[in-house]
């Protein structure tokens, strides 16, 4: 039976995006300070790379793409930085326990 284009698209997309691990929401946990620091560093590098890409873009379409990429990377960096700053200090956690 022939499938629609949309059905074939979602089937392919599902296979490409499936990493083989099931996502278990009940096992959610807070990230440690080290994990958040690694995410902040990674996001900062991504942001700096995006700024470099913007500085090298010359064609109008590429400049537009570079601007969007840079804005997204900046927001990602700010998100992880805010999460890390809002993480309670380990010293505070031990005094509250």
C-alpha positions in Angstrom: 0.0 0.0 0.0 1.6 3.3 -1.0 2.1 5.8 1.8 1.8 9.5 1.6 4.8 11.7 1.4 4.2 13.0 4.9 4.0 9.4 6.3 7.3 8.5 4.6 8.9 11.7 5.8 7.9 11.1 9.5 9.1 7.5 9.2 12.5 8.5 7.9 12.7 11.4 10.4 11.9 9.0 13.3 14.6 6.6 12.2 17.2 9.3 11.9 16.4 11.0 15.2 16.0 7.8 17.2 19.2 7.3 19.2 18.2 3.9 20.5 17.6 5.0 24.0 14.2 5.4 25.5 13.6 8.7 27.3 12.5 8.0 30.8 11.0 11.2 32.3 10.7 9.7 35.8 14.5 9.5 36.0 14.9 13.2 35.6 17.5 14.8 37.9 19.2 18.1 38.4 22.5 18.6 36.7 25.5 18.9 38.9 27.6 22.1 38.9 30.3 20.3 36.8 27.7 19.2 34.2 26.3 22.7 34.0 29.8 24.3 33.7 30.5 22.0 30.8 27.3 23.0 29.1 28.0 26.7 29.7 31.5 26.3 28.2 30.2 24.4 25.2 27.5 27.0 24.6 30.0 29.8 25.0 32.3 28.2 22.4 29.3 27.8 20.1 28.4 31.5 20.5 32.0 32.5 19.8 32.0 30.3 16.7 28.8 31.9 15.5 30.2 35.4 16.0 33.2 34.3 13.9 30.9 33.0 11.2 29.0 36.2 11.2 32.2 38.2 10.8 33.2 36.2 7.8 29.8 36.1 6.0 29.6 38.3 2.9 26.6 37.2 0.9 23.3 38.6 2.1 21.7 35.2 2.6 24.7 34.0 4.6 24.6 37.2 6.7 21.0 36.5 7.6 21.8 32.9 8.5 24.8 34.0 10.5 22.7 36.5 12.5 20.0 33.9 13.3 22.7 31.4 14.3 24.5 34.0 16.5 21.2 35.0 18.2 20.3 31.4 18.9 23.8 30.6 20.2 23.7 33.7 22.5 20.3 32.7 23.9 21.5 29.2 24.5 24.6 30.5 26.3 22.5 32.9 28.4 20.1 30.1 29.3 22.8 27.7 30.6 24.6 30.5 32.4 21.4 31.5 34.2 20.8 27.9 35.1 24.2 27.6 36.6 23.9 30.9 38.5 20.6 29.8 39.9 22.0 26.5 41.1 22.2 26.5 44.8 25.7 26.3 46.2 26.7 23.0 47.7 27.5 24.8 51.0 23.9 26.1 51.1 22.5 22.6 50.5 24.5 21.1 53.3 23.4 23.7 55.8 19.7 23.4 54.8 19.8 19.6 55.2 
